[in-house]
Amino acid sequence: MKHEVTRYTAGVGRSFTDDLVEEAPVEFRLRDVPIAVLMRTPGADEMLGLGFAITEGIVIGPDEVAGVSHTGGTVDGDRYAIELAEGVTVDPEQFRRNLFTTSSCGVCGKASIDAVRVAARHVPDGPVVTPAFVTSLPAAMREEQAAFAASGSIHAAAAFAPDGTMLAIREDVGRHNAVDKLIGSLATSEWPLGPMVMTVSGRISFEMVQKAVVAGIPFVVGVSGASDLAVDLGEELGMTVVGFARGDSFNVYCGTNRLAG
């Protein structure tokens, strides 16, 4: 949306019209039971719901989801139903978040750390890529961040094949939502996912590493640092976690076996 702002440079103010990222709540329900309210950027909500169901361990793959359908909305936000495939039974109370999850928050919407250690997939040994490949990812992602180019205030998550092909990219005001939208988008065309590297525009949190490994993505690159809990989880599960990928340098916190040379 457009908004009038005043920018000060060297003490002098100048008014202009700026683009603001939209942030609004969305509620996801399972068997008519609300399981989460997420603050997100509207758009690709079906992909967000599918990705959320997969990365939260509600389902083990997209074939267990019959669909994600819009069931209504109010001035307070939109509501979607995650519809399970025939024969799939899930207790919605098991996955019900006990707090609203803000756009900047992941595990704060969960009762405890134990609750976020959902069943993780076995991550593949590869892909093995060069340092030059890793340093190329943030710029390649940045070129496709249309919403960021307009507003400068939205996160992104992108998936790259080992040959450098961008498989998909999604943007959202929430870092975790961008990851869920990305995984939901990928899952609609391929499952299980092939070898790939996920790149994110901010810091790497515990939940982002968890979401990646649940989807079978073994390699995560961020333009900012990683939390200690994220690195601990990455080491535990045999992942590669890379942070501060800027210019021609980056930090490898764990998983150097996937770097050639």
C-alpha positions as CSV (number, residue, x, y, z in Angstrom):
1,M,0.0,0.0,0.0
2,K,1.0,3.6,-0.5
3,H,1.8,5.9,2.4
4,E,3.0,9.5,2.7
5,V,6.3,9.7,4.6
6,T,8.9,12.4,5.3
7,R,12.5,11.5,4.9
8,Y,15.2,13.6,6.6
9,T,18.7,13.9,5.0
10,A,21.3,16.2,6.7
11,G,18.5,17.7,8.7
12,V,16.3,18.6,5.8
13,G,12.9,16.9,5.4
14,R,11.3,15.9,2.1
15,S,7.9,14.3,1.7
16,F,7.2,11.5,-0.8
17,T,5.0,8.5,-1.3
18,D,6.4,5.2,-0.1
19,D,5.4,1.6,-0.5
20,L,4.5,-0.3,2.7
21,V,4.4,-4.1,3.0
22,E,1.0,-5.3,3.9
23,E,0.8,-7.4,7.1
24,A,-2.5,-9.1,8.1
25,P,-3.5,-12.1,10.1
26,V,-4.6,-15.5,8.6
27,E,-6.1,-18.3,10.6
28,F,-5.6,-22.0,9.6
29,R,-8.0,-24.6,10.8
30,L,-7.9,-28.4,10.9
31,R,-11.2,-30.2,11.2
32,D,-12.8,-26.8,12.2
33,V,-10.3,-26.4,15.0
34,P,-8.1,-23.3,14.8
35,I,-4.5,-24.4,15.0
36,A,-2.6,-21.2,14.2
37,V,-3.0,-17.5,13.5
38,L,0.0,-16.2,11.5
39,M,0.8,-12.6,10.7
40,R,1.7,-12.7,7.0
41,T,1.8,-10.8,3.8
42,P,-1.5,-11.7,2.0
43,G,-0.9,-13.8,-1.1
44,A,0.0,-17.5,-1.8
45,D,-2.0,-18.3,1.4
46,E,-2.7,-21.8,0.1
47,M,1.0,-22.4,-0.3
48,L,1.6,-21.0,3.2
49,G,-1.0,-23.4,4.6
50,L,0.5,-26.4,2.8
51,G,4.0,-25.6,3.7
52,F,3.0,-24.9,7.3
53,A,1.2,-28.3,7.5
54,I,4.4,-30.1,6.2
55,T,7.0,-28.2,8.2
56,E,5.0,-28.4,11.5
57,G,4.8,-32.2,11.1
58,I,1.0,-32.1,10.8
59,V,1.3,-34.2,7.6
60,I,4.3,-36.1,6.2
61,G,3.8,-34.9,2.7
62,P,1.6,-33.0,0.3
63,D,-0.3,-36.2,-0.7
64,E,-1.9,-36.2,2.8
65,V,-3.5,-32.8,2.1
66,A,-6.5,-32.7,-0.1
67,G,-6.5,-28.9,-0.3
68,V,-6.2,-25.6,1.5
69,S,-9.4,-23.6,1.0
70,H,-10.5,-20.1,1.9
71,T,-13.5,-20.4,4.2
72,G,-14.2,-16.8,4.9
73,G,-12.8,-13.6,6.3
74,T,-13.6,-10.6,8.4
75,V,-12.0,-7.3,9.1
76,D,-9.7,-9.2,11.4
77,G,-8.2,-11.4,8.7
78,D,-8.8,-14.4,6.5
79,R,-9.6,-18.0,7.5
80,Y,-8.4,-21.2,5.7
81,A,-9.2,-24.8,6.2
82,I,-6.5,-27.4,5.8
83,E,-8.4,-30.4,4.3
84,L,-6.8,-33.8,4.8
85,A,-6.8,-36.5,2.2
86,E,-9.2,-39.4,2.6
87,G,-8.0,-41.9,5.3
88,V,-5.6,-39.4,7.0
89,T,-6.5,-38.8,10.6
90,V,-4.8,-36.1,12.7
91,D,-5.7,-34.8,16.2
92,P,-5.8,-31.0,15.7
93,E,-5.3,-30.3,19.4
94,Q,-1.8,-31.8,19.2
95,F,-0.7,-29.1,16.8
96,R,-2.6,-26.2,18.1
97,R,-0.4,-23.2,18.8
98,N,-1.1,-21.7,22.2
99,L,-0.1,-18.1,21.2
100,F,-0.5,-15.9,18.1
101,T,2.6,-16.1,16.0
102,T,3.9,-12.7,15.0
103,S,5.6,-12.0,11.7
104,S,9.0,-11.9,13.4
105,C,8.5,-14.9,15.7
106,G,8.7,-18.6,15.2
107,V,9.1,-20.8,18.3
108,C,7.5,-18.2,20.5
109,G,4.2,-19.5,19.3
110,K,5.0,-22.9,20.8
111,A,4.7,-24.2,24.4
112,S,8.3,-25.4,24.6
113,I,11.4,-26.4,22.7
114,D,10.3,-30.1,23.0
115,A,7.2,-29.2,21.0
116,V,9.1,-27.9,18.0
117,R,11.3,-31.0,17.5
118,V,9.0,-32.6,15.0
119,A,10.0,-35.7,13.1
120,A,12.9,-34.8,10.8
121,R,13.6,-36.4,7.5
122,H,17.0,-38.1,6.8
123,V,18.9,-35.4,4.9
124,P,20.9,-36.5,1.8
125,D,24.7,-36.4,1.7
126,G,24.7,-33.8,-1.1
127,P,24.5,-31.5,-2.8
128,V,28.2,-30.6,-2.9
129,V,28.8,-27.1,-4.2
130,T,31.6,-24.6,-4.6
131,P,32.2,-21.5,-2.4
132,A,31.6,-19.4,-5.5
133,F,28.1,-21.0,-5.8
134,V,27.3,-20.1,-2.3
135,T,28.4,-16.5,-2.7
136,S,26.3,-16.1,-5.8
137,L,23.0,-17.0,-4.1
138,P,22.1,-13.8,-2.2
139,A,22.5,-11.6,-5.3
140,A,20.6,-14.1,-7.4
141,M,17.7,-14.1,-4.9
142,R,17.8,-10.3,-4.6
143,E,17.3,-9.9,-8.3
144,E,13.9,-11.7,-8.0
145,Q,12.7,-9.9,-4.8
146,A,10.1,-7.7,-6.5
147,A,8.3,-6.8,-3.2
148,F,11.6,-5.9,-1.5
149,A,12.6,-3.7,-4.5
150,A,9.3,-1.8,-4.0
151,S,9.3,-1.6,-0.2
152,G,12.7,-2.6,1.2
153,S,11.0,-4.3,4.2
154,I,10.0,-7.8,3.3
155,H,11.8,-11.2,3.7
156,A,12.4,-13.8,1.1
157,A,13.3,-17.5,0.9
158,A,14.5,-19.1,-2.3
159,A,15.5,-22.6,-3.4
160,F,18.3,-23.3,-5.8
161,A,19.3,-26.5,-7.7
162,P,23.0,-27.5,-7.5
163,D,23.5,-26.1,-11.1
164,G,22.4,-22.6,-9.9
165,T,18.9,-22.7,-11.3
166,M,16.4,-20.9,-9.0
167,L,13.6,-23.4,-8.4
168,A,11.2,-21.0,-6.6
169,I,11.2,-17.8,-4.5
170,R,8.6,-16.5,-2.1
171,E,8.4,-13.2,-0.1
172,D,6.6,-12.4,3.1
173,V,6.8,-10.0,6.0
174,G,7.5,-13.0,8.2
175,R,10.8,-15.0,7.7
176,H,9.1,-18.2,8.7
177,N,6.1,-17.6,6.5
178,A,8.4,-17.0,3.5
179,V,10.0,-20.5,4.1
180,D,6.6,-22.1,4.5
181,K,5.3,-20.5,1.3
182,L,8.5,-21.7,-0.5
183,I,8.2,-25.3,0.7
184,G,4.5,-25.3,0.0
185,S,5.2,-24.1,-3.6
186,L,7.9,-26.7,-4.2
187,A,5.8,-29.5,-2.7
188,T,3.0,-29.0,-5.3
189,S,5.3,-30.0,-8.1
190,E,7.9,-32.4,-6.6
191,W,7.9,-34.7,-3.6
192,P,10.1,-35.7,-2.0
193,L,12.2,-32.7,-2.8
194,G,15.4,-33.2,-4.8
195,P,18.8,-31.9,-3.7
196,M,18.7,-28.1,-3.3
197,V,20.0,-25.2,-1.2
198,M,17.6,-22.9,0.5
199,T,18.6,-19.2,0.9
200,V,17.0,-16.8,3.2
201,S,17.2,-13.0,3.4
202,G,17.8,-12.7,7.1
203,R,19.1,-14.5,10.1
204,I,18.8,-18.3,10.5
205,S,16.7,-19.4,13.4
206,F,16.0,-22.8,15.0
207,E,12.6,-23.0,13.4
208,M,13.9,-22.2,9.9
209,V,16.5,-25.0,10.1
210,Q,13.8,-27.3,11.4
211,K,11.4,-26.4,8.6
212,A,14.1,-27.1,6.1
213,V,15.1,-30.5,7.4
214,V,11.5,-31.6,7.8
215,A,11.1,-30.8,4.1
216,G,14.3,-32.7,3.3
217,I,16.4,-29.6,2.5
218,P,20.0,-30.2,3.9
219,F,21.6,-26.9,3.1
220,V,20.6,-23.5,4.4
221,V,22.3,-20.2,3.5
222,G,21.4,-16.8,5.2
223,V,22.7,-13.3,4.6
224,S,22.8,-12.8,8.4
225,G,24.0,-15.0,11.2
226,A,22.5,-18.1,12.8
227,S,21.4,-18.6,16.3
228,D,23.1,-21.1,18.6
229,L,20.0,-23.3,18.7
230,A,19.8,-23.3,14.9
231,V,23.5,-24.5,14.6
232,D,23.0,-27.1,17.3
233,L,20.0,-28.6,15.4
234,G,22.0,-28.4,12.1
235,E,24.9,-30.3,13.6
236,E,22.6,-32.9,15.2
237,L,20.8,-33.6,11.9
238,G,23.8,-33.5,9.6
239,M,22.9,-30.3,7.8
240,T,25.0,-27.5,6.3
241,V,24.2,-24.1,7.8
242,V,25.9,-21.0,6.3
243,G,25.5,-17.4,7.5
244,F,26.7,-13.9,6.7
245,A,26.8,-14.8,3.0
246,R,27.8,-11.3,1.7
247,G,30.1,-10.4,-1.1
248,D,32.7,-13.0,-1.5
249,S,32.7,-14.4,2.1
250,F,30.5,-16.5,4.4
251,N,30.6,-18.4,7.6
252,V,30.0,-22.2,7.7
253,Y,28.6,-23.2,11.1
254,C,28.3,-26.9,10.3
255,G,28.4,-29.3,7.4
256,T,31.6,-28.4,5.5
257,N,31.3,-31.8,3.8
258,R,28.9,-30.2,1.3
259,L,31.5,-27.6,0.1
260,A,33.9,-28.5,-2.6
261,G,37.5,-27.3,-2.6
